[in-house]
Amino acid sequence: MVKKILLSALISVSLSETAMAVSLNMESCVVAPGQITDMTFISPRHGIIATQPGDLYWFKGCGQDVTKIGTVPGVSNDSWQAGLYGIAVNWGFIKTGNLYAYYAASVNDELVTRLSTFHIDQRGITKERVLLEIPQPYENGNGGALRLGPDGALYLGIGDGGGEGDPQGNSQNVQNLYGSILRIYPSFYAGDVYLSPSDNLRKFIPQAAPEIIAYGLRNPWKLTFDSQGDLIVADVGEHRMEEIDVIPSSMFGQQAINLGWNIKEGTECFDTSTGTTNPDSECTVPNEVLPAYQYAHSGDQGNSVTGGETLWLEDKEYYVFADFMTGYLGALDLDHPSTVVAERIESGKNWATFGKSPSGEVYVADYTGGVIYTVNLQP
């Protein structure tokens, strides 16, 4: 989940824009309830907004009032990193009304995270079917990235279980689901609630949990896919680095994928005994896939990355991301993603999630203010 809102950490600047290769532009789209955590679309102009307490709203386009659908039952909002994290719909939503939700719940006074399907109709939200339930040893680090992939599979980003520095070593333990990206095919038939592809991580590491496609993450907060089917994941760091990982679709089913945590934070070795990184030390990550982009907490960009969406300008594809703590937004050229090509800071905004319509419009939501903005790039 996103980090605590610390107003003292916000950069006190007026709206600004950095002149670079392209410009990043925004316009206010619609006022919605606060604490927005995710958006998903069912048509070019219609979508669903999720909020941390578990409320869902219809999005009907810019300038149109949002209307409440209902509340996802069972959502726990007892701690600052609990709540409804992510939602997704499949391509047949208009006919089926099936919605996926990943959220925190309380079972016998213990925190768990749960992946479920629900049915949405004129009565609201009904018919929960639990697909997966994961006990959470700590309140933080639960993840919150949920999207349907171009292959029809459901992708879920799960955190390392929390605590400082992944004290249980979960992210490098492929026998559990913590600190990983899952790839599954939900089933709507009796019996198994989902199927795991045979070319997931277990193909290369036999002891791996069958659901895992990639491991070595700390706290994935939003993921998306580019036009080539490459998976882009934003992984919230510990004390030093925020990172964005681009996993080529050509790697799926061809090799094991390890994104490094807690051996590394970003590209720097992480010392679990001190909880810090050392850029001058050496360490080995098996099956390593290096970050495509990273930024340090010591700069102006921030310290809690929010995963974004892709958009096109002329014949180039870009990835726009943000930081929850500072109001920072940046764009990466996906042909050369190691350098930001456009950026701006919206002081006082806490960017919590992005959304993208089927026709390519990109939106970003302010958690605190409850306003959704359109995002675009211009030469």
TINU-344442 format. One record per residue (C-alpha): residue number from 1; residue in one letter; y, x, z. Coordinates in pm, 1 decimal. Layout:
<recs>
rec nr->NUM	rest->A	v->Y	u->X	w->Z
...
</recs>
This chain:
<recs>
rec nr->1	rest->M	v->0.0	u->0.0	w->0.0
rec nr->2	rest->V	v->358.0	u->105.6	w->-36.4
rec nr->3	rest->K	v->513.9	u->317.9	w->237.2
rec nr->4	rest->K	v->741.0	u->190.1	w->511.7
rec nr->5	rest->I	v->1087.2	u->96.6	w->402.9
rec nr->6	rest->L	v->1310.0	u->365.9	w->547.0
rec nr->7	rest->L	v->1664.8	u->285.2	w->450.8
rec nr->8	rest->S	v->1775.4	u->631.2	w->555.5
rec nr->9	rest->A	v->1557.5	u->773.2	w->276.7
rec nr->10	rest->L	v->1733.4	u->581.5	w->2.6
rec nr->11	rest->I	v->1961.4	u->790.7	w->-211.0
rec nr->12	rest->S	v->2318.2	u->675.2	w->-160.5
rec nr->13	rest->V	v->2442.8	u->676.4	w->-513.2
rec nr->14	rest->S	v->2579.6	u->409.4	w->-738.8
rec nr->15	rest->L	v->2382.7	u->296.3	w->-1042.0
rec nr->16	rest->S	v->2342.9	u->601.4	w->-1255.2
rec nr->17	rest->E	v->2173.1	u->718.2	w->-1567.8
rec nr->18	rest->T	v->2079.1	u->1067.3	w->-1675.5
rec nr->19	rest->A	v->2156.4	u->1154.1	w->-2036.6
rec nr->20	rest->M	v->1835.7	u->1290.0	w->-2182.0
rec nr->21	rest->A	v->1630.1	u->1249.7	w->-2500.6
rec nr->22	rest->V	v->1625.7	u->871.5	w->-2465.9
rec nr->23	rest->S	v->1797.9	u->628.0	w->-2231.9
rec nr->24	rest->L	v->1624.4	u->396.6	w->-1986.3
rec nr->25	rest->N	v->1787.7	u->53.6	w->-1969.0
rec nr->26	rest->M	v->1738.3	u->-247.6	w->-1741.3
rec nr->27	rest->E	v->1852.7	u->-608.6	w->-1720.9
rec nr->28	rest->S	v->1805.4	u->-864.9	w->-1446.5
rec nr->29	rest->C	v->1544.6	u->-1118.0	w->-1554.6
rec nr->30	rest->V	v->1460.6	u->-1359.1	w->-1273.9
rec nr->31	rest->V	v->1506.5	u->-1403.2	w->-900.0
rec nr->32	rest->A	v->1176.0	u->-1438.0	w->-718.3
rec nr->33	rest->P	v->1059.2	u->-1427.6	w->-357.1
rec nr->34	rest->G	v->1070.3	u->-1089.1	w->-187.9
rec nr->35	rest->Q	v->773.3	u->-860.4	w->-115.2
rec nr->36	rest->I	v->644.6	u->-871.5	w->-473.9
rec nr->37	rest->T	v->336.1	u->-651.1	w->-507.7
rec nr->38	rest->D	v->204.6	u->-727.4	w->-857.6
rec nr->39	rest->M	v->250.3	u->-915.7	w->-1185.7
rec nr->40	rest->T	v->1.5	u->-1017.5	w->-1452.4
rec nr->41	rest->F	v->49.1	u->-1211.9	w->-1774.9
rec nr->42	rest->I	v->-144.7	u->-1496.3	w->-1938.4
rec nr->43	rest->S	v->78.2	u->-1526.3	w->-2247.8
rec nr->44	rest->P	v->385.7	u->-1349.3	w->-2388.4
rec nr->45	rest->R	v->622.3	u->-1557.4	w->-2172.4
rec nr->46	rest->H	v->407.1	u->-1675.6	w->-1885.0
rec nr->47	rest->G	v->265.6	u->-1478.8	w->-1597.1
rec nr->48	rest->I	v->172.7	u->-1479.5	w->-1231.2
rec nr->49	rest->I	v->364.5	u->-1302.3	w->-953.3
rec nr->50	rest->A	v->187.0	u->-1187.6	w->-637.0
rec nr->51	rest->T	v->355.2	u->-1123.0	w->-303.0
rec nr->52	rest->Q	v->234.8	u->-923.6	w->-4.2
rec nr->53	rest->P	v->178.8	u->-1230.5	w->222.4
rec nr->54	rest->G	v->-59.2	u->-1371.1	w->-42.2
rec nr->55	rest->D	v->165.2	u->-1623.3	w->-219.7
rec nr->56	rest->L	v->132.9	u->-1662.7	w->-598.6
rec nr->57	rest->Y	v->408.9	u->-1790.6	w->-830.2
rec nr->58	rest->W	v->431.5	u->-1890.3	w->-1195.7
rec nr->59	rest->F	v->662.4	u->-1669.4	w->-1400.9
rec nr->60	rest->K	v->800.7	u->-1870.3	w->-1695.3
rec nr->61	rest->G	v->1035.4	u->-1619.5	w->-1854.4
rec nr->62	rest->C	v->1373.4	u->-1467.7	w->-1781.7
rec nr->63	rest->G	v->1630.1	u->-1711.4	w->-1647.5
rec nr->64	rest->Q	v->1365.1	u->-1967.8	w->-1550.8
rec nr->65	rest->D	v->1289.3	u->-2066.3	w->-1193.0
rec nr->66	rest->V	v->958.8	u->-1943.9	w->-1052.0
rec nr->67	rest->T	v->731.4	u->-2207.2	w->-896.7
rec nr->68	rest->K	v->472.2	u->-2158.0	w->-626.1
rec nr->69	rest->I	v->105.9	u->-2191.9	w->-717.9
rec nr->70	rest->G	v->-34.9	u->-2151.8	w->-368.4
rec nr->71	rest->T	v->-149.9	u->-1888.1	w->-121.4
rec nr->72	rest->V	v->-460.3	u->-1672.1	w->-154.0
rec nr->73	rest->P	v->-666.4	u->-1771.3	w->151.4
rec nr->74	rest->G	v->-770.5	u->-1509.3	w->402.6
rec nr->75	rest->V	v->-500.1	u->-1250.9	w->328.1
rec nr->76	rest->S	v->-417.6	u->-1040.5	w->634.1
rec nr->77	rest->N	v->-57.3	u->-931.6	w->667.4
rec nr->78	rest->D	v->-90.1	u->-794.1	w->1020.4
rec nr->79	rest->S	v->22.3	u->-440.7	w->937.7
rec nr->80	rest->W	v->283.0	u->-288.2	w->707.9
rec nr->81	rest->Q	v->19.6	u->-177.9	w->458.2
rec nr->82	rest->A	v->-188.8	u->-496.1	w->461.3
rec nr->83	rest->G	v->-151.0	u->-799.4	w->236.7
rec nr->84	rest->L	v->-223.7	u->-893.2	w->-123.7
rec nr->85	rest->Y	v->-222.0	u->-572.8	w->-329.4
rec nr->86	rest->G	v->-311.5	u->-656.7	w->-687.1
rec nr->87	rest->I	v->-405.4	u->-937.7	w->-925.6
rec nr->88	rest->A	v->-552.2	u->-952.0	w->-1275.1
rec nr->89	rest->V	v->-667.7	u->-1214.8	w->-1522.8
rec nr->90	rest->N	v->-916.5	u->-1196.8	w->-1805.9
rec nr->91	rest->W	v->-836.8	u->-1287.9	w->-2163.7
rec nr->92	rest->G	v->-979.8	u->-1638.2	w->-2124.9
rec nr->93	rest->F	v->-762.2	u->-1737.8	w->-1830.3
rec nr->94	rest->I	v->-601.4	u->-2036.2	w->-2005.3
rec nr->95	rest->K	v->-947.3	u->-2193.2	w->-2042.1
rec nr->96	rest->T	v->-1117.2	u->-2068.1	w->-1726.0
rec nr->97	rest->G	v->-833.6	u->-2031.5	w->-1474.7
rec nr->98	rest->N	v->-1015.4	u->-1734.0	w->-1320.6
rec nr->99	rest->L	v->-799.5	u->-1482.9	w->-1135.0
rec nr->100	rest->Y	v->-903.1	u->-1155.5	w->-967.5
rec nr->101	rest->A	v->-734.4	u->-1052.1	w->-643.1
rec nr->102	rest->Y	v->-760.1	u->-738.5	w->-428.1
rec nr->103	rest->Y	v->-633.3	u->-792.2	w->-74.6
rec nr->104	rest->A	v->-661.1	u->-700.2	w->293.2
rec nr->105	rest->A	v->-850.2	u->-932.9	w->524.1
rec nr->106	rest->S	v->-963.2	u->-939.4	w->884.2
rec nr->107	rest->V	v->-1334.0	u->-977.0	w->967.6
rec nr->108	rest->N	v->-1418.5	u->-991.0	w->1337.6
rec nr->109	rest->D	v->-1079.7	u->-831.2	w->1408.6
rec nr->110	rest->E	v->-1163.0	u->-539.9	w->1178.5
rec nr->111	rest->L	v->-963.8	u->-456.1	w->864.2
rec nr->112	rest->V	v->-1143.3	u->-483.7	w->531.2
rec nr->113	rest->T	v->-1023.7	u->-491.3	w->172.3
rec nr->114	rest->R	v->-1174.5	u->-748.4	w->-56.8
rec nr->115	rest->L	v->-1204.6	u->-801.6	w->-430.5
rec nr->116	rest->S	v->-1252.9	u->-1167.7	w->-515.1
rec nr->117	rest->T	v->-1226.6	u->-1415.3	w->-797.5
rec nr->118	rest->F	v->-1038.3	u->-1742.2	w->-753.9
rec nr->119	rest->H	v->-987.9	u->-2050.0	w->-967.8
rec nr->120	rest->I	v->-634.9	u->-2172.2	w->-1040.3
rec nr->121	rest->D	v->-567.3	u->-2529.6	w->-1154.4
rec nr->122	rest->Q	v->-332.1	u->-2816.0	w->-1074.5
rec nr->123	rest->R	v->-467.8	u->-2823.0	w->-718.8
rec nr->124	rest->G	v->-365.7	u->-2462.6	w->-658.2
rec nr->125	rest->I	v->-599.2	u->-2175.3	w->-564.5
rec nr->126	rest->T	v->-963.4	u->-2264.8	w->-503.0
rec nr->127	rest->K	v->-1323.9	u->-2145.1	w->-529.2
rec nr->128	rest->E	v->-1320.3	u->-1793.6	w->-390.7
rec nr->129	rest->R	v->-1614.1	u->-1573.9	w->-487.5
rec nr->130	rest->V	v->-1620.0	u->-1240.0	w->-307.1
rec nr->131	rest->L	v->-1721.9	u->-954.9	w->-537.6
rec nr->132	rest->L	v->-1675.0	u->-660.6	w->-305.2
rec nr->133	rest->E	v->-1575.8	u->-597.1	w->56.0
rec nr->134	rest->I	v->-1490.5	u->-254.6	w->198.2
rec nr->135	rest->P	v->-1438.0	u->-176.3	w->570.6
rec nr->136	rest->Q	v->-1116.8	u->19.8	w->623.4
rec nr->137	rest->P	v->-1120.2	u->280.9	w->902.2
rec nr->138	rest->Y	v->-739.0	u->308.4	w->911.1
rec nr->139	rest->E	v->-451.1	u->75.6	w->826.7
rec nr->140	rest->N	v->-304.4	u->293.6	w->550.9
rec nr->141	rest->G	v->-440.3	u->424.4	w->223.6
rec nr->142	rest->N	v->-607.1	u->107.5	w->93.2
rec nr->143	rest->G	v->-511.6	u->147.0	w->-272.8
rec nr->144	rest->G	v->-385.8	u->-143.5	w->-477.0
rec nr->145	rest->A	v->-443.2	u->-83.9	w->-849.1
rec nr->146	rest->L	v->-618.9	u->-366.4	w->-1034.6
rec nr->147	rest->R	v->-628.4	u->-421.7	w->-1410.0
rec nr->148	rest->L	v->-856.6	u->-546.8	w->-1684.0
rec nr->149	rest->G	v->-934.9	u->-266.9	w->-1926.1
rec nr->150	rest->P	v->-944.4	u->-279.2	w->-2306.2
rec nr->151	rest->D	v->-1323.7	u->-258.3	w->-2278.8
rec nr->152	rest->G	v->-1332.9	u->-586.9	w->-2085.7
rec nr->153	rest->A	v->-1422.2	u->-413.8	w->-1757.7
rec nr->154	rest->L	v->-1229.1	u->-458.7	w->-1435.6
rec nr->155	rest->Y	v->-1072.1	u->-138.3	w->-1297.1
rec nr->156	rest->L	v->-989.7	u->-114.1	w->-926.6
rec nr->157	rest->G	v->-815.6	u->176.2	w->-748.9
rec nr->158	rest->I	v->-926.4	u->219.2	w->-386.9
rec nr->159	rest->G	v->-759.4	u->451.2	w->-134.8
rec nr->160	rest->D	v->-930.1	u->721.3	w->68.8
rec nr->161	rest->G	v->-954.1	u->505.5	w->382.0
rec nr->162	rest->G	v->-634.7	u->634.9	w->536.8
rec nr->163	rest->G	v->-552.6	u->872.4	w->818.2
rec nr->164	rest->E	v->-379.1	u->1205.3	w->773.2
rec nr->165	rest->G	v->-529.4	u->1427.5	w->505.9
rec nr->166	rest->D	v->-840.7	u->1213.0	w->446.8
rec nr->167	rest->P	v->-1001.0	u->1314.6	w->780.0
rec nr->168	rest->Q	v->-1341.3	u->1170.3	w->686.1
rec nr->169	rest->G	v->-1354.2	u->1355.3	w->355.2
rec nr->170	rest->N	v->-1400.3	u->1027.7	w->171.4
rec nr->171	rest->S	v->-1236.7	u->1112.6	w->-158.6
rec nr->172	rest->Q	v->-1483.3	u->1390.2	w->-240.5
rec nr->173	rest->N	v->-1781.5	u->1189.8	w->-114.0
rec nr->174	rest->V	v->-1904.6	u->1001.1	w->-419.6
rec nr->175	rest->Q	v->-2162.3	u->807.9	w->-218.4
rec nr->176	rest->N	v->-1892.9	u->575.9	w->-84.6
rec nr->177	rest->L	v->-1620.1	u->386.8	w->-272.3
rec nr->178	rest->Y	v->-1315.3	u->535.5	w->-99.3
rec nr->179	rest->G	v->-1067.5	u->741.2	w->-299.7
rec nr->180	rest->S	v->-1196.6	u->626.5	w->-636.2
rec nr->181	rest->I	v->-1144.4	u->416.3	w->-945.9
rec nr->182	rest->L	v->-1414.9	u->154.3	w->-988.9
rec nr->183	rest->R	v->-1520.9	u->14.2	w->-1325.6
rec nr->184	rest->I	v->-1730.2	u->-304.0	w->-1313.7
rec nr->185	rest->Y	v->-1809.2	u->-613.0	w->-1519.5
rec nr->186	rest->P	v->-1779.5	u->-925.0	w->-1302.1
rec nr->187	rest->S	v->-2057.2	u->-1177.5	w->-1356.0
rec nr->188	rest->F	v->-2004.9	u->-1552.5	w->-1340.0
rec nr->189	rest->Y	v->-2375.7	u->-1626.7	w->-1323.9
rec nr->190	rest->A	v->-2611.1	u->-1662.9	w->-1029.8
rec nr->191	rest->G	v->-2740.5	u->-1340.9	w->-882.8
rec nr->192	rest->D	v->-2536.9	u->-1022.9	w->-918.8
rec nr->193	rest->V	v->-2162.5	u->-1073.7	w->-873.1
rec nr->194	rest->Y	v->-2088.8	u->-776.8	w->-1099.2
rec nr->195	rest->L	v->-2258.3	u->-516.3	w->-1316.0
rec nr->196	rest->S	v->-2181.6	u->-142.8	w->-1322.2
rec nr->197	rest->P	v->-2176.7	u->35.2	w->-1659.8
rec nr->198	rest->S	v->-2456.6	u->286.0	w->-1706.5
rec nr->199	rest->D	v->-2207.5	u->554.0	w->-1816.6
rec nr->200	rest->N	v->-2006.8	u->553.8	w->-1493.5
rec nr->201	rest->L	v->-2003.3	u->860.7	w->-1266.4
rec nr->202	rest->R	v->-2369.1	u->817.0	w->-1166.4
rec nr->203	rest->K	v->-2468.1	u->929.6	w->-1516.5
rec nr->204	rest->F	v->-2349.0	u->1280.1	w->-1420.4
rec nr->205	rest->I	v->-2383.2	u->1277.1	w->-1039.1
rec nr->206	rest->P	v->-2700.8	u->1082.5	w->-954.9
rec nr->207	rest->Q	v->-2605.9	u->1020.7	w->-591.3
rec nr->208	rest->A	v->-2272.1	u->859.1	w->-684.3
rec nr->209	rest->A	v->-2208.5	u->492.7	w->-612.4
rec nr->210	rest->P	v->-2274.5	u->304.8	w->-937.8
rec nr->211	rest->E	v->-1929.7	u->141.7	w->-945.8
rec nr->212	rest->I	v->-1727.6	u->467.7	w->-956.8
rec nr->213	rest->I	v->-1579.5	u->599.5	w->-1283.5
rec nr->214	rest->A	v->-1344.6	u->859.3	w->-1125.2
rec nr->215	rest->Y	v->-1303.4	u->1006.4	w->-776.0
rec nr->216	rest->G	v->-1069.4	u->1236.0	w->-582.5
rec nr->217	rest->L	v->-775.9	u->996.7	w->-530.5
rec nr->218	rest->R	v->-564.7	u->947.6	w->-220.8
rec nr->219	rest->N	v->-393.2	u->610.1	w->-263.2
rec nr->220	rest->P	v->-378.1	u->479.5	w->-621.5
rec nr->221	rest->W	v->-84.5	u->239.2	w->-649.8
rec nr->222	rest->K	v->-108.1	u->71.2	w->-991.5
rec nr->223	rest->L	v->-284.1	u->169.3	w->-1309.9
rec nr->224	rest->T	v->-254.2	u->77.8	w->-1676.7
rec nr->225	rest->F	v->-387.1	u->169.5	w->-2021.2
rec nr->226	rest->D	v->-204.1	u->308.1	w->-2321.6
rec nr->227	rest->S	v->-257.9	u->205.1	w->-2683.2
rec nr->228	rest->Q	v->-544.8	u->455.7	w->-2717.2
rec nr->229	rest->G	v->-729.4	u->312.1	w->-2418.5
rec nr->230	rest->D	v->-643.5	u->610.5	w->-2198.3
rec nr->231	rest->L	v->-626.0	u->525.0	w->-1828.1
rec nr->232	rest->I	v->-299.9	u->609.0	w->-1647.1
rec nr->233	rest->V	v->-307.7	u->610.5	w->-1265.4
rec nr->234	rest->A	v->-25.7	u->671.7	w->-1017.1
rec nr->235	rest->D	v->-159.9	u->832.7	w->-698.9
rec nr->236	rest->V	v->61.5	u->831.8	w->-388.9
rec nr->237	rest->G	v->66.1	u->1173.6	w->-221.1
rec nr->238	rest->E	v->46.5	u->1289.5	w->138.6
rec nr->239	rest->H	v->342.4	u->1509.8	w->237.5
rec nr->240	rest->R	v->411.3	u->1718.2	w->-70.0
rec nr->241	rest->M	v->331.0	u->1578.8	w->-417.0
rec nr->242	rest->E	v->326.5	u->1253.1	w->-610.5
rec nr->243	rest->E	v->111.5	u->1253.1	w->-920.8
rec nr->244	rest->I	v->40.3	u->1062.8	w->-1239.7
rec nr->245	rest->D	v->-302.1	u->1110.5	w->-1392.6
rec nr->246	rest->V	v->-384.9	u->1038.3	w->-1756.1
rec nr->247	rest->I	v->-759.0	u->1010.2	w->-1816.3
rec nr->248	rest->P	v->-847.7	u->1006.4	w->-2187.0
rec nr->249	rest->S	v->-1083.9	u->726.6	w->-2284.0
rec nr->250	rest->S	v->-1292.8	u->994.3	w->-2457.2
rec nr->251	rest->M	v->-1390.5	u->1126.8	w->-2111.7
rec nr->252	rest->F	v->-1552.8	u->799.8	w->-2006.1
rec nr->253	rest->G	v->-1927.1	u->834.4	w->-2030.2
rec nr->254	rest->Q	v->-1896.8	u->1199.5	w->-2135.4
rec nr->255	rest->Q	v->-1824.2	u->1383.2	w->-1809.6
rec nr->256	rest->A	v->-1761.8	u->1346.6	w->-1438.8
rec nr->257	rest->I	v->-1394.9	u->1288.8	w->-1350.6
rec nr->258	rest->N	v->-1248.6	u->1432.9	w->-1028.8
rec nr->259	rest->L	v->-873.3	u->1400.6	w->-966.7
rec nr->260	rest->G	v->-871.5	u->1656.0	w->-687.5
rec nr->261	rest->W	v->-777.7	u->1499.4	w->-352.5
rec nr->262	rest->N	v->-827.6	u->1621.6	w->-76.7
rec nr->263	rest->I	v->-903.2	u->1968.2	w->-211.3
rec nr->264	rest->K	v->-567.9	u->1952.1	w->-386.7
rec nr->265	rest->E	v->-252.0	u->1748.2	w->-359.4
rec nr->266	rest->G	v->-126.4	u->1745.0	w->-715.2
rec nr->267	rest->T	v->-195.0	u->2093.7	w->-849.5
rec nr->268	rest->E	v->-153.3	u->2266.8	w->-511.6
rec nr->269	rest->C	v->-438.3	u->2349.2	w->-275.2
rec nr->270	rest->F	v->-445.9	u->2124.4	w->31.7
rec nr->271	rest->D	v->-529.4	u->2275.4	w->370.9
rec nr->272	rest->T	v->-704.4	u->2006.3	w->574.5
rec nr->273	rest->S	v->-664.8	u->2207.8	w->895.6
rec nr->274	rest->T	v->-283.7	u->2208.1	w->873.3
rec nr->275	rest->G	v->-227.2	u->1902.7	w->653.4
rec nr->276	rest->T	v->-8.7	u->2101.0	w->414.0
rec nr->277	rest->T	v->-33.1	u->2248.6	w->66.3
rec nr->278	rest->N	v->-11.9	u->2613.5	w->-28.3
rec nr->279	rest->P	v->97.9	u->2682.4	w->-387.0
rec nr->280	rest->D	v->-11.0	u->3046.1	w->-359.1
rec nr->281	rest->S	v->-368.5	u->2978.6	w->-245.4
rec nr->282	rest->E	v->-670.8	u->2925.5	w->-466.3
rec nr->283	rest->C	v->-926.9	u->2646.5	w->-452.2
rec nr->284	rest->T	v->-1191.2	u->2502.8	w->-679.9
rec nr->285	rest->V	v->-1225.1	u->2136.2	w->-770.4
rec nr->286	rest->P	v->-1553.8	u->2046.0	w->-939.1
rec nr->287	rest->N	v->-1516.0	u->1829.3	w->-1251.9
rec nr->288	rest->E	v->-1137.6	u->1862.9	w->-1221.0
rec nr->289	rest->V	v->-890.1	u->1663.7	w->-1429.8
rec nr->290	rest->L	v->-538.6	u->1795.6	w->-1362.8
rec nr->291	rest->P	v->-236.7	u->1564.8	w->-1318.7
rec nr->292	rest->A	v->-39.1	u->1492.1	w->-1632.3
rec nr->293	rest->Y	v->281.4	u->1483.4	w->-1426.2
rec nr->294	rest->Q	v->377.8	u->1546.6	w->-1065.4
rec nr->295	rest->Y	v->692.6	u->1563.6	w->-855.1
rec nr->296	rest->A	v->760.7	u->1713.1	w->-514.4
rec nr->297	rest->H	v->897.0	u->1524.1	w->-215.3
rec nr->298	rest->S	v->1169.3	u->1785.7	w->-183.1
rec nr->299	rest->G	v->1353.2	u->1656.4	w->-492.8
rec nr->300	rest->D	v->1556.2	u->1345.3	w->-569.5
rec nr->301	rest->Q	v->1271.6	u->1150.7	w->-728.6
rec nr->302	rest->G	v->1120.7	u->1035.2	w->-399.5
rec nr->303	rest->N	v->791.2	u->1035.6	w->-214.1
rec nr->304	rest->S	v->594.1	u->720.0	w->-300.7
rec nr->305	rest->V	v->510.6	u->681.0	w->-669.1
rec nr->306	rest->T	v->472.3	u->334.7	w->-821.7
rec nr->307	rest->G	v->257.4	u->321.2	w->-1132.0
rec nr->308	rest->G	v->418.8	u->180.4	w->-1442.2
rec nr->309	rest->E	v->356.2	u->54.8	w->-1792.6
rec nr->310	rest->T	v->372.1	u->187.0	w->-2146.3
rec nr->311	rest->L	v->627.8	u->90.1	w->-2407.8
rec nr->312	rest->W	v->723.3	u->197.6	w->-2757.0
rec nr->313	rest->L	v->1043.4	u->335.3	w->-2903.5
rec nr->314	rest->E	v->1027.8	u->374.4	w->-3279.3
rec nr->315	rest->D	v->691.4	u->544.4	w->-3340.4
rec nr->316	rest->K	v->641.6	u->702.2	w->-2995.2
rec nr->317	rest->E	v->468.4	u->566.6	w->-2687.4
rec nr->318	rest->Y	v->619.4	u->624.5	w->-2343.4
rec nr->319	rest->Y	v->514.2	u->559.8	w->-1986.3
rec nr->320	rest->V	v->773.0	u->427.3	w->-1741.8
rec nr->321	rest->F	v->710.5	u->471.7	w->-1368.7
rec nr->322	rest->A	v->911.8	u->450.3	w->-1046.6
rec nr->323	rest->D	v->935.4	u->555.5	w->-683.4
rec nr->324	rest->F	v->927.7	u->296.6	w->-407.1
rec nr->325	rest->M	v->1143.8	u->484.4	w->-161.7
rec nr->326	rest->T	v->1440.4	u->597.9	w->-370.0
rec nr->327	rest->G	v->1488.6	u->346.8	w->-650.4
rec nr->328	rest->Y	v->1407.0	u->618.0	w->-903.6
rec nr->329	rest->L	v->1272.3	u->528.6	w->-1249.9
rec nr->330	rest->G	v->1148.3	u->778.6	w->-1505.6
rec nr->331	rest->A	v->992.1	u->782.9	w->-1851.4
rec nr->332	rest->L	v->730.3	u->1021.1	w->-1988.7
rec nr->333	rest->D	v->656.9	u->1086.8	w->-2355.1
rec nr->334	rest->L	v->279.1	u->1036.7	w->-2365.6
rec nr->335	rest->D	v->244.9	u->1303.5	w->-2634.0
rec nr->336	rest->H	v->392.4	u->1554.5	w->-2385.4
rec nr->337	rest->P	v->376.1	u->1386.2	w->-2041.7
rec nr->338	rest->S	v->456.0	u->1689.0	w->-1826.7
rec nr->339	rest->T	v->833.5	u->1636.1	w->-1855.8
rec nr->340	rest->V	v->1054.9	u->1336.5	w->-1783.1
rec nr->341	rest->V	v->1255.8	u->1237.1	w->-2091.8
rec nr->342	rest->A	v->1468.8	u->964.3	w->-1931.9
rec nr->343	rest->E	v->1552.6	u->869.9	w->-1575.6
rec nr->344	rest->R	v->1786.6	u->669.5	w->-1356.4
rec nr->345	rest->I	v->1827.4	u->576.1	w->-991.0
rec nr->346	rest->E	v->1894.7	u->221.8	w->-875.1
rec nr->347	rest->S	v->2016.4	u->274.3	w->-521.4
rec nr->348	rest->G	v->1877.5	u->28.5	w->-266.6
rec nr->349	rest->K	v->1584.2	u->-86.0	w->-481.7
rec nr->350	rest->N	v->1220.8	u->-55.0	w->-376.3
rec nr->351	rest->W	v->1018.8	u->-64.8	w->-697.7
rec nr->352	rest->A	v->674.1	u->-198.9	w->-606.1
rec nr->353	rest->T	v->509.6	u->-290.4	w->-935.8
rec nr->354	rest->F	v->542.2	u->-322.1	w->-1311.3
rec nr->355	rest->G	v->416.4	u->-587.7	w->-1549.8
rec nr->356	rest->K	v->367.7	u->-599.7	w->-1924.4
rec nr->357	rest->S	v->341.5	u->-908.4	w->-2142.0
rec nr->358	rest->P	v->96.4	u->-931.9	w->-2434.2
rec nr->359	rest->S	v->391.3	u->-895.1	w->-2672.3
rec nr->360	rest->G	v->499.2	u->-565.4	w->-2511.8
rec nr->361	rest->E	v->790.2	u->-658.1	w->-2282.8
rec nr->362	rest->V	v->791.6	u->-444.7	w->-1966.9
rec nr->363	rest->Y	v->911.8	u->-566.8	w->-1627.7
rec nr->364	rest->V	v->966.5	u->-399.5	w->-1290.6
rec nr->365	rest->A	v->993.7	u->-578.4	w->-954.1
rec nr->366	rest->D	v->1209.2	u->-493.9	w->-652.9
rec nr->367	rest->Y	v->1001.8	u->-548.1	w->-337.6
rec nr->368	rest->T	v->1299.4	u->-592.4	w->-105.4
rec nr->369	rest->G	v->1540.6	u->-788.5	w->-321.2
rec nr->370	rest->G	v->1287.6	u->-1007.6	w->-498.0
rec nr->371	rest->V	v->1442.3	u->-956.5	w->-841.9
rec nr->372	rest->I	v->1242.1	u->-880.1	w->-1155.1
rec nr->373	rest->Y	v->1407.2	u->-673.7	w->-1427.5
rec nr->374	rest->T	v->1323.9	u->-602.9	w->-1788.9
rec nr->375	rest->V	v->1290.3	u->-235.7	w->-1883.8
rec nr->376	rest->N	v->1339.3	u->-78.4	w->-2225.2
rec nr->377	rest->L	v->1418.7	u->253.4	w->-2389.3
rec nr->378	rest->Q	v->1687.5	u->326.7	w->-2644.6
rec nr->379	rest->P	v->1768.6	u->640.6	w->-2847.1
</recs>
